[in-house]
Amino acid sequence: MKKVLTLWLSLAVFVVVFFIPSAMATDKFPDRTLEFVACYGPGGGHDIMMRTMAKILREDGIISTPINVVNKPGGGGAVGMGYVNKHKGDGHYLMATTSSFITTPLKSDIGLTYKDFTPIARLGFDPEMILVNTSKNFKTLDDVLNSKEVLNVGGSGQGSLEHIMTVQLGKAVNKKLNYIPFQGDGQVVAALMGNQVDMIVSNPGSAVDFIKAGKFKALAISSEKRLELMPDVPTLTELGYPLVLGLFRGVAAPGDISKEAADYYKAALRKMVETPAWKVDYLEKNKVLPAYIEGDEYRKYLDFMNNTYHDTLVEVGILK
């Protein structure tokens, strides 16, 4: 009897020592390769951000797990959103989020919205600039606003961020602004060069070379603070028009992931945004402002942006 009891006790110890820790190990996140998803093609903003993140997280030893970056372009981000949503509950997927995260579901019935995903963090912010042709000799925003009863404003695409910005700016300055959409930044720049429009709304990255060359003058920027790159350009808020609007850059995971997985990403990204590599190789290189918020705070920001986009698109007749 004692031998049988001893045998059973030995087996019990074996199970506790070997099997239980092994089972617990499978619950530790992450337990396999992470997949970073860019919802646009190689070389675009999503792709650059996700590949820079993967490189820094690995090389700085913040994440030891392998990371694969994959591109899922199409449908203004809809293909990538659909792909990540198929992995609901699995925290091993992390997706880039920009304004299309909001606007694509609003303008197209893709069966998904930002609310179907787990917001992890906003990492940066691209403000918009108000630019004029230097041949017009405008010195301030008020100069151009007072120059004509109706102003023509150029930007990229109907319902784009530039369109939203123009509508919101018109409200802020109490002025009729006629938005003229073009196909891409190149056409927008050409329109201002040829004085086909009175001013354009553009991000600093697209305009800085023209400003340096003396072709364009920046009259205002839609950020909370002035850019270090262009410290002489006042914010709209400084000028009396409290408008802070731009392209946010963040990341989200599939819906219903574990708290452990969400916390894992937040802890890693908090460390990443403090690294010199992130500040130099991503923010400075791509002229993106630091704007880190996470979790519920990011969710509230997405709610605000969704309401802003929705109401403006209804106002201009793009949405009913």
N, C-alpha and C positions, 0 to 999 in steps of 0.2 A: 504494500500500500504506500509506504514511504517513497519507494522508487517511482511509482506512478505519479505521486504528488510532485516529487522533485522534477520529473520529466515535464509535467504540465506547467510548472513554474518557470522552467527553462524556456519553454516555448513562448510563454507570455512575455518574458523579458526580451526574447528575440523579436517578437512582434513590435513591442514598444520601442526598442532601440533602432530597428531597421525599417520597419514599414511605416510607422506613424510619422517620423521626421521626413521620410520620402514623400508621403502624401502631403504633408504641410509644405514641402518645397515647391510642389506644383501650384500652390496658391500664391506664391510670391510673385509680384509683378515687377518687371516683365519676365516671362518665362520663355520668350522666343524673340525673333527679330522684329523690330519695330518698322512700320511702314509710314513714311511721310508722303502725303498726297498733294501734288500740285494740280489744281483744276484747270490749268492752261498749259500750253506747250513749252518746250525747252527754251530757255533764254528770257522768258517773261518774268513779271514780278513775282508770281507765285513760286516759280521754279527757282529763281535766284534766292528768295528768302528761305525756302525749305532746304536747299542744298547748303547754303551758308550756315543755317542752324545745325544741320547734321554734322557738318565738318567741325564746327566749334564744340558742340556737345561731346563729340568723340575725342577730338585732339586735346581738349582741356580736361579730359577725364571726368566730365560731369555725368555722362552716361557710358557705361561699359558694354551695354547690349548693342549688337550690330543694328545699323539703321539703313534701310533701303529707301531711296527717293524715287517715286514713280509719278509719271505724268498721265493725267486723265482729262485731256482737253475736250471741249465741245459744249455747245448749248449755253455759252456764257457762264460756265461753272456747273451747269446742271448735271453733266456726265460724272464729274468728280463727286458731287454731292450724292448722287444716286449710288455710286460705287461705295462710298464710305458708309452710307445708310444701310447697305446690305450687311454690314458687319456690326449691327446694333448690339450693344452690350460688350463688345470686344475692344478693350482699351489699347490694343496694339496698333491702332490706326490714328493718325493725326493729320488733319487737313488744313491747308492754308485758307484763310478767310479774308476777303476784301469787300468792297461795296457790292459786288455781284452776289455775295452771300445773302444780301437783302433784296437787291433789285430784281434778280432773275426770278425768284419765286413770286414777286409782286407782278411782274410783267408777263410771266408765262405760267401756265398751269402744269407744274412739274410734279405735283403731288407731295411736295416737301417744302418746309420753310426752315428758317434758322432755328426755330423752336424744337425741331426734331433732333438737334445735336447738342452735345455737351460743350458749352463755351469754356475754354481753358484760359486764354489770355489774349489781350491786345498788346502787341509788341511795338508798334510804331504808328506814325501819323504823317500823311503827306498833305500839307495845306495847299490851298489854291491861291494864286496870285492874280491881281488885276494889272494887266499890261497894256501899254499904249505905244504907238510908233513915236519915236523921238522927233520925227519931222513935224509933229503937231505942236511941239513946245508946251505940252501940258506939264505943270509942275506938281500939282496935287490932284487927288481924286475929285475934289470939289470943282476944279477947273474943267475936267471932262464932263462932270455931271451937269454943269451949268452951260456947256457949250451948245447943246441942242435940246429940243423938246423931247425927242425920242432918240435913244441911242441904240445902235446895232452892236451886239455882243457876240463874238465868235467862240465856239467851243466844239468839242468832239461828240457828236451823236445826240439824237433826240432821247430825252430821259436819262442822260448821263449825269455824272456828278457835276460836270460843268454847267449843265442845264439846271440842275437843282440849285446850284450855287447862284446862278444868274437870277432865278426867280426869288430866292431868299434875299439876295442883295437888293433887288428892286424894291422889295417890301421894306427893307431896312433903311434905304435912302429915299423912299417915297418917290420913285422915279420910274417912268416907263422904259423898260429895257427889252428890246426886241432880240430874242435869242435866235442865232443862225447856226444850225448844226453843220459840221463838216465831217468827212471821213478820215479821222485820225489827226494826230498832232501836226504832221507835215502840212496838211491843207490849212489848218488853223493858223499856223505860223505864216504861211504864204499869204493868207488873206489879210493879216495885219501888216505884213511887209508892203503889200500893194494898196493899203488903206481902203480895202473893201469893207472893213468894219471899223468901228470907232475904238473898240478895245476888245481884248480877249480874256478869258479865264483859263489859266493853265497851271500845271504844277511846276515848282521850281526846277526840277530836273530837266524838263523840256525847254525851259526858257533861259537858264543861266548863261549859256553861251551867247545868246543874242543880247542879253543885258551887258555882258562883258565887252561885246563888240560895239556897243553904243547904238544898236539898232532899236532896242526896246527899252522902255523905262517902266519899272515896277512901282505902282502907286500905292498898293496895299497888299496885305497878306492875311489869310483867314485863320492863322494860328493863334494860340493863347499868348505866346510871347514872340518877339522878333527873332528872326533866324540869325545865328552867328555868322553864317555865310554872307548874309546881306543885312547888316545891322542898321542901315539907313532906311530900310523899308518899314513903315509903320504898320501895326496891325489894324484891322478894321475896328476892333474894339477901342483902340486908342483914338481913332478918328470919330468916335461917337456912334458907331454902328456895331453893336455887340453880336457879331456873327462869327462863330467858330465852327467851320465845316471843312472836311477834307476826306481823303481816302484813308480809311483805317486799315491796318495790316495786323492780322492776328491768326490764331489757330483754334480749331475746335476738334473734338473727338466724336465718335458715334454716340447716339443717345443711350442712356441707361448703362453707362460704364460704371465700374465700381469706384467708390470714394478713394480707395487705395491707388487706383490708376490715375484718377484726376489729380490727387495730391502729389503723386510722383512727378507728373509733368510740371505742375506749378513750382515745385521745389527746384527742379532742374532748370526751368526757364528763369527763375529768379536769379540763379547763379549765372546763367548765360548772359543776361542783359547787363551784368556788371563787368563782364570781361572786356579787356582792351580790344580783343579781336572783333567782338560784336559792334562796339562803338566805331571802330575804324573801318573794318571790312564790310559792314552792312550799313549802319546808320549814315556815317559820313560819305562813304562811297556812293550810296544811292540817294543821298540827300533826304533821308527820312528822319523825322523828329522822334526822340524817345518818348514813349507814351504808355508805359507798362501799367496795365490793370489786369486783374484776374478774377476768375470764378463768378460770383454773384454780381460783382461790380461790372464785369464785362457783359454779363447778361442784361443788366439794366441799361448799359450803353447801347447794346443792340436793340433793345426795346425802343429807346429814344430815336435811334437812327431809322428804324423801321417806320415809326410814326411820322418822322420828318419826310422820308422818301414817299410814303404812301400819300400823305396829305398834299404834297407838292405835285406829285404825278396826277392826282385827281384834279387839282387846280388847273393844270395845263391840258387836261383832256386825254392823257395817255391811259389813265385808269378811270373806271366809272365808279 
